[in-house]
Amino acid sequence: MSDAHHTAFDKASKAGFIIALGIVYGDIGTSPLYTMQSLVENQGGIAQVSEPFILGAVSLIIWTLTLITTIKYVLIALKADNHHEGGIFSLFTLVRKMSPWLIIPAMIGGATLLSDGALTPAVTVTSAIEGLKAVPGLSQIYQNQTNVIITTLIILMILFGIQRFGTGFIGKIFGPVMLLWFSFLGISGLLNTLGHLEIFKAINPYYALHLLFSPENHRGIFILGSIFLATTGAEALYSDLGHVGRGNIYVSWPFVKLCIVLSYCGQAAWILSHKDSGIELNPFFASVPSQLTVYVVILATLAAIIASQALISGSFTLVSEAMRLKIFPLFRVTYPGANLGQLYIPVINWILFAVTSCTVLYFRTSAHMEAAYGLAITITMLMTTILLNYYLIKEGVKPFLAHLVMTFFALVEFIFFWASAVKFMHGGYVVVILALAIVFVMFIWHAGTRIVFKYVKSLNLNDYKEQIKQLRDDVRFDLYQTNVVYLSNRMQDHMIDRSILYSILDKRPKRAQVYWFVNVQVTDEPYTAKYKVDMMGTDYMVRVELYLGFRMPQAVPRYLRTIVHDLMESGRLPKQEQEYTITPGRDVGDFRFVLIEERVSNARQLTNFERFIMQTKASIKHVTASPMRWFGLQYSEVTLEVVPLILSDVLKLPIKELVPVEDSEA
C-alpha cells in the first residue's frame, strides 16, 4: 500500500469527522438511553439510589469506557488494520498463519457479535419509543406497552424493508443527525449537573472500586452486567475502521466520549435531585424538560435507527467476510449502491428482522431486553483480545509484554463476562442459543471443506495434455463449446482435481477449442483484483488464478472476459472470430462453465464423524446460494455435474447371473 494511502487513512478531516459520527458510534452513542435505567431498576428503583451508589456507578462507566473503549480499542486495536479494514475477521486474517487453532476464537467472536447484534435494534428502538410515555399528549397511549411494541415493530419493518434499495440516501443524513444527537447529550447532561457538580468526583476511580464492595450496591459484582451496556459498541467501533479511517476515529472519539460521559453525569445528577419523588420513568427522558420531550424522543428514535442501520450493514459485511474465508455458507449477495462496501444479503436481512421482531415480542420492554443484552458481546471482546495478543507478537512486541497487556484486558473482560453470566437466566439464553447455532454452522462448513481437501485426489495436468489435444482435434465428437471453464477450489502448480479430468475425458468427452481451469483465491487484502495465467506451453489449456479481496464480488465471467481480451491482445491466445453475431468485431467465442459437486457416497474411508459433517453440510447447502449465483454465473451457460466425493469408491460389486435351468424330459 502506498504512503499516500496510509497518509489519507491516518488523516482527519471535517467531513470525515461528521461521517465517523454517523457510522462508527451508533451503538455506543445510544447506550445512554438504557444504561442508567438498567442500573436504577436493578438497584430496586430510584428510591433505593444513594449518592455513594450513583457516584460509584458513574465512575464505573467512565473507567469502563476508558479501559476498554479508549485504551484497548482506540489505542491498540485500531493499529491492527488489515489494509485499512478492521473487525474480528480482518484481525484473524492478519494472524491466522501463526497458529491453526486461531480459527476457533475467530468463529466464536464472529458468531457472538452477530447474535448479540440481533438484540441491538430491538433494545435501542424500544427504549426510544418508550420515551413517549413522558410526553404529556401521548403518555396515555404509550403507557400501554402494546402500543410501544406495535410502533417499534413498524419502525423495524420499514428499516429492514428498505435495505434492498441501498442506504446511500439515508446515509447522507447520518452524520449531521448524530452530531446533533451527541451535542444534545453533552449540553443536556452538562445543564443537569449544574445543581450537583459533586457528581464529577466520579472521575476518581476510588468510587468505582468502593462501590463493587459496598453494601450500598445491592447486586455486588453483578452490577457490572449493567455497567457493560455503556461499552457494547466498542467492537463495532473497530469493525467500522475501514469506513472512516483511523485518523477520523482518533479525532472524533474524545468528543463522543465527553458527550456520553456528560450525559451519564447529567442523568446521575437528576436522579440525586429526584430520588424521593417516586418517579419511575427512564432517567434519560425524565431529565429532559417536558416541553422538549417529544423532540428528544424523535431525535432519540433517529439515533436508534442509525445505530440499528450501522449494525445491519455491519452484519452483512461480517457474513460476507466469513463466506469468503470459507467458514460460512454461501448466500446471495447484491450491491444496491454504487459503493462496493454497500452490500445486501437478503437471507441475513430477513433472519435478522425475524430475530429482532421476536425479541421485541418476547421481552416486550426495554428493561427486560437490557437484562439479556451484553452477554454475548463480552465473549466477542475476549476472542478479540486473544487475537490481538498474537497480533502484538507478530508486530515485534516482546511476548512477555504482549501477554501481560492482553492478560490484563482478558481479566477485565472475564469479570464482565462473569457479571453478565447471570443474564443467561433472564433472557441471555436467547443470544447464547443463537450464537451456538451460528458457531455450529461455521464449524460444519469449515470442517466439511477440510474433509474434501483431505480425500479428493489430484492429478497432474501435464500428464493429460496430449489426450486433451487429441480430443480437441477429434472431429468425430461434436464441439461441446468453444470455451469450457472449470472452477476449482483446489489447484496447486499443475495439480488439479481428478474429478475435473474425469469430466473432460471419461464422463462425456467434452471437445472444445480452449479448456480453462480457474481457481479463485480470497486474499487478506480487502479490495484486491489480480490474476495470473499459465498457458502450459499450449494455446488450448489455460490455468487462471484469480486473486480477489475478501470484500470483492466473485463475478468470474466478467473477470474472465477481461483476461481473454488481455491474452488475445498479447498473442498468447488465438482470436475466436464469430461469423454470426449482433456485435460487430466480436472475437471471443461462447463459454460454458462446468461446476462439479462432490456428494457423499458410501465411502468406506470416511469415519462416522466425517460422514455426519458432510451430510450436515449438504443439508445446509439446500438453503444457501447456488455456486451459479455466488460466482456470478446466473446469466451464463452452466452445466452441473455430480460425482462421488471419493471416485475410487465406484467399484464393481459382486453379482451372479441366474441361468435358467431347462426341465429334463423323463
N, C-alpha and C positions, 0 to 999 in steps of 0.2 A: 504494500500500500504506500502511496506516495506521501511525502512530507506535507504536501498541500492538503491532502485528505485528512491527515492526522491533525493538522492545524485547525481546519474547519470543524472537526469533530470536538476538539477541546475548546473552541472559541465560543463565547457567549454573545448574544445579540438581543436587542429589544424584542424583535419578532420571535426569536427562539424562546425568550423568557415567557412570553404570553402563551406560545404553543405548549411549552412544558407544563404550564399551569393546567391547561385543558386536557392533556393526555396522561401525564405521569401521576398526578396527585388526586385523582378522583376518589379512590378508596380511602386513603389516609386522610383526605380533606373532609370527608363526610362522617368520619368517626366521632366528632363532637356531637353528632345528632343522637347517639345512643350510648356512648361510653359512660358518661356521668350518670345517666338514667339507670344503667345496669348497676353501677356502684351503690347508688342510693337504694334501689329496690332490694338488692341482696343484703343490705345492712338492716333492712326491716322498715324502710320508709324514711321520709325526711325528718320525722320527729326523733329518730334514733341517731341522727348525724350530729356529731360534736365537732368543735373546732380542731382538736388534735387529729380526729379521723379525716376531716376534709383536707387539712394541711398535708397529712401523710399520703392521702390518695393522689393529690395533685403532684406531690413530689415524686411519687412512684411513676406517674405518667411522664413527667418531664425527663426523668432519668432513664426510663424505658425508651423514649424517643431518642435520647442522646446516645445510649449504648448500642441499641440495635439498629435504629434507622440511620443516625448520623455516622457513627464510627464503623459499624460492620458493613452497612450497605453503601453509604455515600462515599466514605473514605477508603474502604477496602474493596468491596465487591465491584464498584464501578470501574476499577482498574482492570478487572478481569473481563475485558471485552473481546469477543471473537470477531475480528474485523468489524468493529463498531456495533456489534449486536450483543445484547445481554440476555439474561434468563437462564434457568437451570439447564436447559438442553444445550444452549450455546456454551455454557461453562463446562458441561460434560464433554463436548467435542474438543475442548482445549486439553483435557487431562485423560481422555479415555485410553490412550496408549500407555499410560503409566501403570494401569492395573485393569485386568478384565472384569473384576468384581465391581468396578465403579458404575457399571450399568444398573446395578441394584439401587443405590441411592438416587440415581437419575430417574429411574422409573417410579420409585416411591414418591419422590419430590414432585414430579410432574403430575402424578395421579392425585395426590392430596391437594395440590394447587388447583387442579380442575374441579375437584369435588367441593372444596370449601368455597371456591368461586361461585358455584351454583347458588350459594346462600346469600352472596353479597347483594345482587339486585333485589332479592326479597326483603332483606333487613333494611337496606337503605331507603327504598321506595316506601315501604310500610311506615318506617319512622317518620319520613317527611309528611306523608298523608295524615298520620296521627296528629300532626301539629294543628290540623284543622279543628281539633277538639278545643283549642284555646281561642278560636275565632268566634266572637260573640254571635254573629249571624248564622254560623254554621255548626256551632258546638252541639246543638240538639240533634242534628242529623248524624254527626260523626261520633257522638257518644255511643251510638250503636256500631259495634265493631264490624258487623256485617257490611255496612256501607263503606268502611275503610277498606275491607277486603275486596269488595267489588271495584272500587276506584283503583286500587293497586293492580288488580288483575287486568283492568282495561289498559292502564299505562304500560304494563309489561307486554300485553298482547300487541299493542301498537309498536313498542320498541323492538320486539323480536320480529314483527312482521315487516318492518322497513329495512331489515338487514340485507335482503336480496337486492335492493336498489343501490346499495353502497351508502356510505355515511359521509361522503365528502361535503354535502350541503349542510349537514348538521355540524360537522367538524369545524366549519368556519366560525361558529359562534362559541365553541367550547372554551377557547382561551379567554375571551372577554367576560363570559359568564363566570368562569372560575376566578378571574381576577376580582370581579365584583363580590363573589362569594367569600374569598379569603379576606378581602378588605372589610367586609361586613363582620366576619368572625373576629378580626383583630380590633376593630373600632368598638363594636358592641361589648366585647369582652373587657376592653380597657375601661369603658364607661361604667360597667358593672362593678369594677374593682375599686372605683374611687372612694366608696364608703368603707372599704375593707382592704386597705393597702397592705395589711399584715399578711395577706394571702401570698405575697411574693416571697415570704420566708420559705415557701415550699421549694425554692431553688436549692436550699440546703439539703443534701441527701440524708442528713440525720433523721429528718421527719419521715422519709421513706422507710428507712431501716427500722425506726422505732415503731411504726405502725404495724409492721409484719408480726411483731411480738407483743403488741399492746392489747390489753383487754377491751380497749375501745373498738377494736376490729373483731366483729362477730364471726368472721369466716376464716381467720388465720391466714395461712399461706394461700388458701384458695381464692383470696381476693385478687390474686394475680391473674386469674381467669378473666376477670372484668378489665383489669388494667391492660391486658394484652390486646384488647379491642382497639386501643389507641394506635397500635403499630402494625396491624394486619396488612396494611397497604405497602409495607416496606419491600416485600418481594416483588410486587407489581412495579415499584419504582425501578428496580433492577431490570425487570423484564422489558420495560419500555425504553431502555437506554438507547437502542438504535433509532428510535423515532425522533429524538430531540438532541442527542449528543451529550457528552459528559459535561462540557462547559456550561451549558444552559441549566443542567441539574445542579451543578456546583453553585451557580449564582441564585437560582430560584429557591433552593431548599431552605436557606436561612430565613427568607421572607415567609415561606409557607410554615416553617416551624414556629416562628414568632407569632403568627396569626393564630395557629392552632393552640399554642400554649396560652395566649391571652384569652382565647375562648374558654378553655378549661378553667382558668383562673377566674374569669367573669362568672361562669356558672357556679363555681365554688363560693364566690363572694355572695351571689344571690341566695344560695342555699343557707349560708350563715345568717343572712338577714331575714329569712322566711321559715326557719326551721320550726317555729312554733305556730305557723299559720295553718297547718293541716293540709296545705295544697299538695296534691299528688300528681301533678302534671309533669311532663318531661321538662327537666330544668332548662334545657336549651330553649324551648319555646316559651316557657313561663317567665324567663328572664327578659323577654322582649316586651316593650310597651304594647298594650293590647291593640292600639290603633295601627300598629305596624305588623301585627302577627300574620295577617293574610298575605302581605307582600313577602314576608320572610318564608312562609310556607311555600309560596310559588318559587322563590329563589332556591329554597332547600330541595324542592322537587326537581328543579332543573339540574341542580348539582348531583342529586341522586341518580338521575337519568344519565348524566355524563359519566358518573362513576360506573354505572352499570354497563354503559356502552363501551367504556375502556376495558372492562372485564370481558365482555363478549368478544370484542376484537382480539383481546389477548388470548382468549381460549381458542379462537380459530388459528392464531399464529402458533400456539403451543401444540395443537393437534397436528397442524401442517408439518412442523419440525419433527414431531415424533414419527409421522408417516415416512418422511424422507430418511430418517435414521433407522427405518425398518423395525421399529418397536411398537407400531400401531397399525391397525388395518387401514386399507386404502379407502377413503371416501371421496366423493366427487367434490372438487374444489373449483369455484368460479371466481373471477376477478371483475366485480361490477364497476370498479372505478379505474381511472387512468393510472393510479398509483399501484405498483406491483404489490406493495405491502398491504393493500386494502383487499383482503380476500374474504370469501364467504363459503362456508361449508354447511349446506342445508341440513344434513342429518344431525350434526352437532348443534346447530342453531335450535332445532325443534326439540332435541333431547334436553338442552339447557332450559328452554321455555317450559317443558313439561315438568322438569325437576323443580324449577323456581316456583311455578304455579302451585305444584303440590306442596311445596314448603310453606307457601302463604296459607293455603287451605288447612294444612295440618297444624301449624303452630299458631295461626290466627293473629297473634300480637307480636310487635317487635320485641317486647320484653322476653317472650318465650323463644324467639329466634336468637336473641343475644345469648340466652342460656346455652344454646347449641353451637354458637358461632365461635370460630377461632381455634378449635381443637386441631383440625387437620393442618392448618397453616403453620402451627408450631412444628409439625413433623417436616413440612416443606423447608422451613428455616434450618432445622437440624441437618437435613440432607444437603442443603446448600453449604452449610458450614463444613461438612465432610469434604465436599468437592473443592471448596476454597482452600482447605488445608493442603491438598495435593497441588493446587494451582500455585500457592506461595512457594512450595518447594521447587516446583518446575521453573519458577521465575528466579530462583537463586537464593531465596531466603533460607537461612540455616534451618534444618529440620527441627532442631530443639526449639527455636524461636517460633516457627510456624505452628508446631504442636502446642506450645504454651499459649499463644494468642487464640488459636481456634478452640482449644480446650476450654478456655475461659468463656467464650461465646457459647460453646456447646453446653456448658454447665448452666449458664443463664437461661438458655432456651429449653433445656431439660426441666428446669424448675418451672418455667411457664407451661411446659407440656404437662408436668405433674399436676400443677394447679388447674389446668384446663381439663384434665382427665375426668374430673367429677362431672363435666358437661356430658360425658358419654351417656349417663343415665337420664339426662334432661333433654335429650334430643340429639346429642352429639353422635349417637349411633347412626343417624341418618347419613351424615357425611362420611363416617368411617366405613359403612357398608358400601357407599358409592365409590369411595377410594379403593377399597379392596376389589370391587368389581373391575375398576379400571386397571389396577395392577395385574389382576388375573388375565385380562385381555392382552395387556402388554407382554406379560410373561409367555403366554401361549404363542403369541405372534413371533416373539424373539426366539424362543426355543424351537418353534417349528422351522424357522429359517435356518437355524444351526443344524437341525436334523437333516434337512435337504442337502446342505453343503457336505454333511458327513457321508451320505450314502450315494449321491448322484455321481456317476463315473464320468470322467473326461477323456477325450481322445484328441490326438494332435492333428490339426487341420492339414498340415503339410503332408501327412501320410495319405490324404484323400484328394489332393489337388488333381491328380491325373484322372481319377474316377469322375470327379466333378466336371473336368474339362471334356471328357468323353460324353458325359450326359448332356452338357451344354451344346455339343456339336451333333448329337444324335437326333436326326430329323424324324426317326421312327416315333418319337414321342412328341405330342403336341406341345407347343410353347405354353407353359403354365403361366408365366408372367414375364414381362421384360426384366423387372427387378423384384427379387424375392428377399424380404427382410426378416431376419430372425433376431428377436430381442432376448438377450441372455443376462441373467444376474451374475453368472459365473463365467468369466473369460479372462484367463491369465496367459500371457505370451500367446502361443498358438494353440493352447488347450481350450477345448470347448465341450459343452455337454454332449454326451453320447446321444441323447435323445434328439438333438438337432440334426446330426448326421443321419440318424435313423429315419428322421422325417424326410430328408432330401433324397436318400438313396434307397431306403427299404420300404417305407410305408406306402408311398406312391412316388416314384421318381419324378422330381419336380425340375423340369427343364426351364432354364432362364438364361438371359444374357449376362446378368450380373447377380451374384449372391452377396448379400450384405449381412454381416454379423455385428450387431450393435449391442454395446454394453453401456448402461447409464450408471455413472458413479456420482454419488452425492458427496460434495466436498464440505470441508469445515467452514469454508468461506460462504457467506450467505448469498451473494449475487454473482457467482462465477458462471460463465457460459463459454467453455472452451472445448476443443476436440482434438484427438489425434487419429490419424489413419495409417493403416498398413495395407498396401496393395498385395502383399505376399508374393511379389515378383510376377504378378499377373495383371490382366485388365478385366478380370471377371470375378475375382474374390476380394472383398474389401472388409477389413476389420476396422470398426469405428469405436472409439472410446469417447463418450460424451462426459464431460466434467461439468456438472450443474450444481450450483449452490443450493444449500438446504432450504432456501426460500424461493427458488426458481421453479416455475411450472415446467413439467417434463413433457413439453409439446414436441415429441420426437419427429413427426412428419415435417414440421416447419423447420426444425434444425437440419434435418436430413436433406431437404431441398436446397438449403444454402450450401451444405457440404458437397452435394452433387455438382452444383454450379462451380464451386471452387476447384474441384477435381477436373472438371472439363476445361475450365479456363487454363489450368496448368498443364493440360495434355496428358494427365495420368489416367483419364477415363475417356473412352470414345464417346462422341456425341450420339444421342439416340434420336435421330431425326424422325419426326412424326409426319406421316403422309396425310393423315386425317386429323384435323384439329381446328377448333374455332379460335385458337391463339396463334397468330402468325409468328413464325420463327421459333416455335416451341421445340426444344432439343432435348427434353427429358421425357423418358418413357413412363409407362404405368408402373405402379408399385403394388405389391401385395405383402401385407405383414402376416407372418405366421406366429401365433402365440401357442406355446406348448405348456399345458397344465399337467403337473405331476399329481397323480392320485394314489392314495394308499391302497396297495394290494395286500394279498395275504402273504406279505413278506416275512419269511422266517427270520431274517436278520433283525427285524425291529423288535425291541423289547415291548412289554405291555405298556410301560410308561410312554415310550416314544409313539406307540400306536395311538394312545389316548391324546397326546399332544397334537398329532397330525389330524386325527379325526375331529377334534375340537376346533382346530384352525380351519378345517374345511367347512364346518358348520358356520363359523363366524363369517367366512367368505360369502355366504349366501346373502348377507345383508350389507355387504360392502360394495364399493365401486368396482366395476369390472376393469381389468387391465386395459381394455379399449379406451375407457374414459380417462384412466389415470395417465396413460401415455399419449393422450390426445389423438386417438385413432378412430374416434366415432364417425369421422367423415372420410375414412379410408377403407380400402378393401382389406378385410381381415379374415383369416382362417384360424379357428381354434381347434387344436388337436390335443387329445387326452392320451397320456401314456402312463404306465405304471411308474411309481416312484423309483422302483428298483427293476430295471429292464431284465436283469438276469433271472428274475423270478418267473419269466414267461417260459416255463419248462413244459416238456411233454409229460402228460400224466398217463400212467399205465391203464390200458383198457383192452379187453378181449372181445374179439368178434364172435358173435353167436352164429355158428354154422348150422343150417337146418339139416336134420338127420332124416334120410329117406326111410320110409317104412319098408322093411324087408317082407317079401312075399312068403307066405307059408309054403 
